[in-house]
């Protein structure tokens, strides 16, 4: 369903609706990322990915912005997915 959700959001953006999406879903993030990377010109809309993160030293919240999700230096969704994938691979190949 993520592809359809992103498609609907893109159609809304094409008619001028400004859309803000927050998510913890790796799959929704990836659908948006694919659209931003490969279909942005066809859709004729702009994408802006924003990551909020906490500075471990002074506990302040910071943000960073990029037009592509993989240009973000702090992305807890991708980091968690990679961590899960690595743990899974370790279990599969530990023999």
Backbone as ProteinMPNN parsed JSONL, in Angstrom:
{"seq_chain_A": "XXXXXXXXXXXXXXXXXXXXXXXXXXXXXXXXXXXXXXXXXXXXXXXXXXXXXXXXXXXXXXXXXXXXXXXXXXXXXXXXXXXXXXXXXXXXXXX", "coords_chain_A": {"N_chain_A": [[0.815, -1.214, 0.0], [2.122, 1.159, 0.383], [3.193, 2.289, -1.946], [0.904, 3.204, -3.222], [-0.038, 5.068, -1.383], [2.029, 6.976, -1.424], [1.801, 7.693, -4.095], [-0.72, 8.953, -4.055], [-0.132, 11.121, -2.377], [1.718, 12.453, -3.98], [0.088, 13.198, -6.134], [-1.585, 15.019, -4.836], [0.335, 16.95, -4.166], [1.033, 17.817, -6.718], [-1.115, 19.413, -7.412], [-0.727, 21.556, -5.869], [-0.882, 21.298, -3.097], [0.687, 21.565, -0.025], [2.606, 19.229, 1.663], [3.294, 17.545, 4.661], [4.953, 14.864, 6.038], [5.332, 12.623, 8.627], [7.145, 9.867, 9.822], [7.9, 6.565, 11.02], [8.271, 4.481, 9.537], [10.143, 2.335, 7.66], [9.525, 1.419, 5.097], [7.693, 3.279, 3.993], [9.34, 5.504, 3.997], [11.273, 4.617, 2.161], [9.737, 4.399, -0.199], [9.078, 7.104, -0.591], [11.659, 8.06, -0.895], [12.493, 6.733, -3.255], [10.754, 7.946, -5.078], [11.587, 10.617, -4.858], [14.192, 10.412, -5.797], [14.095, 9.194, -8.368], [11.75, 9.859, -9.746], [11.129, 12.476, -9.428], [11.364, 14.648, -11.29], [9.474, 13.932, -13.2], [7.179, 14.099, -11.682], [7.261, 16.729, -11.028], [7.565, 18.134, -8.611], [8.864, 19.235, -5.421], [11.04, 17.696, -3.035], [11.802, 17.364, 0.393], [13.694, 16.107, 2.837], [13.749, 15.697, 6.299], [15.564, 15.353, 9.24], [15.402, 14.821, 12.671], [17.45, 14.929, 15.5], [19.123, 14.039, 18.546], [21.668, 15.684, 20.304], [24.155, 13.98, 21.881], [25.865, 14.924, 23.839], [25.065, 17.514, 24.903], [22.363, 17.196, 24.997], [20.596, 18.549, 23.339], [18.189, 19.162, 20.744], [18.583, 18.774, 17.305], [18.351, 19.549, 13.8], [18.459, 18.358, 10.423], [18.504, 18.796, 6.89], [17.771, 17.515, 3.655], [17.652, 16.921, 0.109], [17.598, 14.366, -0.76], [17.067, 11.252, 0.789], [19.237, 9.652, 1.557], [21.254, 11.448, 1.788], [21.141, 12.507, 4.247], [22.87, 12.795, 7.28], [22.153, 11.889, 9.75], [19.952, 9.479, 10.38], [17.694, 7.79, 11.828], [15.838, 5.822, 11.156], [16.886, 4.42, 8.925], [19.289, 3.631, 10.101], [18.385, 1.91, 12.153], [17.113, -0.074, 10.632], [19.326, -1.107, 9.206], [20.807, -2.091, 11.362], [19.093, -4.108, 12.313], [19.062, -5.761, 10.023], [21.785, -6.51, 9.928], [22.008, -7.945, 12.356], [20.285, -10.052, 11.786], [21.654, -11.246, 9.639], [23.962, -12.088, 10.946], [22.87, -14.075, 12.619], [21.946, -15.874, 10.681], [24.301, -16.712, 9.457], [26.061, -17.609, 11.422], [27.217, -20.082, 11.859]], "CA_chain_A": [[0.0, 0.0, 0.0], [2.955, 2.357, 0.476], [3.301, 2.882, -3.272], [-0.348, 3.913, -3.481], [-0.073, 6.229, -0.491], [2.958, 7.97, -1.973], [1.184, 8.178, -5.331], [-1.777, 9.9, -3.691], [0.525, 12.327, -1.877], [2.303, 13.135, -5.134], [-1.009, 13.833, -6.873], [-1.975, 16.209, -4.065], [1.405, 17.943, -4.313], [0.966, 18.343, -8.089], [-2.146, 20.46, -7.503], [-0.332, 22.671, -5.018], [-1.037, 21.052, -1.663], [1.947, 21.342, 0.675], [2.403, 18.04, 2.484], [4.302, 17.165, 5.641], [4.753, 13.478, 6.46], [6.262, 12.091, 9.621], [7.03, 8.416, 9.815], [8.933, 5.669, 11.53], [8.189, 3.341, 8.634], [11.218, 2.206, 6.677], [8.96, 1.211, 3.776], [7.176, 4.558, 3.511], [10.522, 6.323, 3.731], [11.891, 4.137, 0.925], [8.877, 4.796, -1.32], [9.293, 8.529, -0.793], [13.025, 8.206, -1.382], [12.507, 6.338, -4.664], [10.067, 8.993, -5.822], [12.445, 11.806, -4.87], [15.415, 10.168, -6.558], [13.923, 8.77, -9.755], [10.523, 10.335, -10.384], [10.891, 13.865, -9.023], [11.173, 15.507, -12.453], [8.192, 13.574, -13.812], [6.12, 14.598, -10.803], [7.39, 18.185, -11.009], [7.398, 18.618, -7.239], [10.088, 19.206, -4.635], [11.08, 16.862, -1.837], [12.717, 17.821, 1.42], [13.73, 15.161, 3.95], [14.235, 16.339, 7.519], [15.866, 14.434, 10.336], [15.634, 15.402, 13.991], [18.305, 14.06, 16.31], [19.563, 14.625, 19.812], [23.101, 15.729, 20.575], [24.364, 13.158, 23.079], [26.628, 15.657, 24.844], [24.307, 18.541, 25.616], [20.958, 16.762, 24.979], [19.767, 19.445, 22.552], [17.663, 18.581, 19.518], [19.034, 19.43, 16.083], [17.716, 19.054, 12.581], [19.188, 18.501, 9.169], [17.615, 18.715, 5.744], [18.392, 17.114, 2.389], [16.681, 16.62, -0.95], [17.612, 12.907, -0.888], [17.096, 10.682, 2.137], [20.558, 9.121, 1.887], [22.169, 12.557, 2.036], [21.059, 12.847, 5.673], [23.903, 12.144, 8.101], [21.463, 11.286, 10.896], [18.686, 8.905, 9.937], [17.49, 6.67, 12.749], [15.074, 4.747, 10.505], [17.84, 3.63, 8.146], [20.238, 3.032, 11.042], [17.726, 0.782, 12.823], [16.918, -1.128, 9.642], [20.633, -1.714, 8.969], [21.143, -2.845, 12.562], [18.273, -5.317, 12.275], [19.564, -6.588, 8.926], [23.074, -7.074, 10.338], [21.762, -8.971, 13.372], [19.696, -11.177, 11.08], [22.715, -11.901, 8.881], [24.807, -12.783, 11.921], [22.158, -15.287, 13.022], [21.882, -16.805, 9.56], [25.623, -17.193, 9.057], [26.949, -17.753, 12.576], [27.91, -21.38, 11.849]], "C_chain_A": [[0.855, 1.273, 0.0], [3.075, 3.063, -0.871], [2.052, 3.71, -3.591], [-0.479, 5.167, -2.614], [0.816, 7.335, -1.031], [2.395, 8.54, -3.275], [0.104, 9.199, -5.061], [-1.175, 11.205, -3.18], [1.124, 13.138, -3.016], [1.215, 13.851, -5.935], [-1.506, 15.077, -6.151], [-0.935, 17.322, -4.222], [1.378, 18.58, -5.699], [-0.068, 19.458, -8.219], [-1.904, 21.584, -6.491], [-0.498, 22.485, -3.531], [0.35, 20.812, -1.061], [1.735, 20.235, 1.69], [3.597, 17.827, 3.409], [3.975, 15.748, 6.096], [5.787, 13.166, 7.526], [6.054, 10.587, 9.664], [8.173, 7.759, 10.575], [8.994, 4.436, 10.643], [9.32, 3.372, 7.61], [10.638, 2.136, 5.274], [8.359, 2.483, 3.184], [8.337, 5.487, 3.156], [11.169, 5.921, 2.413], [11.051, 4.5, -0.299], [9.05, 6.282, -1.624], [10.679, 8.799, -1.376], [13.136, 7.838, -2.862], [11.862, 7.404, -5.536], [10.969, 10.23, -5.952], [13.657, 11.611, -5.775], [15.155, 9.93, -8.044], [12.725, 9.375, -10.472], [10.233, 11.813, -10.129], [10.599, 14.766, -10.226], [9.856, 15.213, -13.16], [7.034, 14.143, -12.993], [6.106, 16.12, -10.739], [7.063, 18.776, -9.638], [8.741, 18.541, -6.522], [9.941, 18.313, -3.412], [12.096, 17.454, -0.878], [12.629, 16.853, 2.581], [14.369, 15.853, 5.145], [14.441, 15.281, 8.591], [16.083, 15.23, 11.614], [16.473, 14.423, 14.787], [18.794, 14.812, 17.541], [21.081, 14.568, 19.92], [23.34, 15.006, 21.902], [25.084, 13.912, 24.186], [25.77, 16.646, 25.63], [22.793, 18.315, 25.587], [20.036, 17.739, 24.241], [19.329, 18.748, 21.265], [18.097, 19.444, 18.326], [18.258, 18.863, 14.904], [18.683, 19.194, 11.42], [18.226, 18.22, 8.031], [18.413, 18.312, 4.515], [17.303, 16.803, 1.372], [16.612, 15.117, -1.242], [17.791, 12.309, 0.505], [18.497, 10.187, 2.525], [21.623, 10.202, 2.017], [22.097, 13.039, 3.485], [22.149, 12.105, 6.435], [23.301, 11.423, 9.295], [20.105, 10.781, 10.429], [18.431, 7.645, 10.751], [16.69, 5.534, 12.131], [16.014, 3.837, 9.737], [18.826, 2.932, 9.082], [19.631, 1.809, 11.73], [17.507, -0.376, 11.862], [18.236, -1.852, 9.358], [21.067, -2.559, 10.158], [20.375, -4.166, 12.605], [18.775, -6.283, 11.199], [20.884, -7.264, 9.321], [22.915, -8.163, 11.397], [21.182, -10.23, 12.733], [20.77, -11.954, 10.313], [23.664, -12.671, 9.799], [24.168, -14.093, 12.366], [22.141, -16.328, 11.909], [23.221, -17.455, 9.265], [26.573, -17.436, 10.22], [27.643, -19.108, 12.638], [29.147, -21.386, 11.015]], "O_chain_A": [[0.363, 2.347, -0.346], [3.062, 4.292, -0.933], [2.151, 4.794, -4.166], [-0.973, 6.198, -3.07], [0.408, 8.495, -1.091], [2.504, 9.741, -3.526], [0.015, 10.208, -5.76], [-1.663, 12.283, -3.52], [1.047, 14.367, -3.018], [1.408, 14.989, -6.363], [-1.816, 16.083, -6.79], [-1.285, 18.49, -4.389], [1.673, 19.767, -5.836], [0.09, 20.353, -9.049], [-2.758, 22.446, -6.283], [-0.275, 23.424, -2.767], [1.097, 19.956, -1.535], [0.798, 20.288, 2.487], [4.752, 17.919, 2.993], [2.844, 15.467, 6.493], [6.978, 13.418, 7.342], [4.929, 10.097, 9.557], [9.252, 8.327, 10.741], [9.683, 3.465, 10.957], [9.438, 4.3, 6.81], [11.194, 2.728, 4.349], [8.506, 2.733, 1.988], [8.306, 6.171, 2.133], [11.571, 6.782, 1.63], [11.606, 4.872, -1.333], [9.155, 6.671, -2.787], [10.844, 9.658, -2.241], [13.789, 8.541, -3.633], [12.369, 7.725, -6.611], [11.089, 10.809, -7.032], [14.093, 12.548, -6.443], [15.91, 10.412, -8.889], [12.697, 9.396, -11.703], [9.208, 12.333, -10.567], [9.67, 15.571, -10.174], [9.196, 16.124, -13.66], [6.038, 14.609, -13.546], [5.08, 16.729, -10.436], [6.372, 19.789, -9.532], [9.651, 17.849, -6.979], [8.86, 18.194, -2.834], [13.127, 17.982, -1.295], [11.596, 16.78, 3.247], [15.4, 16.513, 5.016], [13.586, 14.423, 8.809], [16.851, 16.192, 11.637], [16.23, 13.217, 14.75], [18.865, 16.041, 17.564], [21.697, 13.534, 19.661], [22.78, 15.39, 22.929], [24.93, 13.572, 25.359], [25.748, 16.624, 26.86], [22.03, 19.14, 26.089], [18.83, 17.757, 24.487], [20.015, 17.856, 20.765], [17.987, 20.67, 18.348], [17.599, 17.829, 15.01], [19.591, 20.025, 11.43], [17.249, 17.489, 8.197], [19.568, 18.703, 4.347], [16.176, 16.465, 1.733], [15.677, 14.651, -1.893], [18.581, 12.812, 1.304], [18.895, 10.292, 3.685], [22.776, 9.9, 2.324], [22.894, 13.878, 3.905], [22.325, 10.901, 6.245], [23.875, 10.455, 9.794], [19.214, 11.572, 10.119], [18.9, 6.563, 10.398], [16.847, 4.385, 12.542], [15.95, 2.616, 9.878], [19.16, 1.766, 8.871], [20.298, 0.785, 11.871], [17.693, -1.535, 12.234], [18.26, -3.081, 9.279], [21.637, -3.634, 9.975], [20.948, -5.215, 12.9], [18.896, -7.483, 11.444], [21.071, -8.455, 9.072], [23.602, -9.183, 11.349], [21.551, -11.344, 13.104], [20.786, -13.184, 10.341], [24.111, -13.768, 9.466], [24.852, -15.11, 12.478], [22.301, -17.521, 12.164], [23.274, -18.619, 8.867], [27.787, -17.466, 10.018], [28.585, -19.265, 13.414], [29.823, -22.411, 10.921]]}, "name": "protein", "num_of_chains": 1, "seq": "XXXXXXXXXXXXXXXXXXXXXXXXXXXXXXXXXXXXXXXXXXXXXXXXXXXXXXXXXXXXXXXXXXXXXXXXXXXXXXXXXXXXXXXXXXXXXXX"}
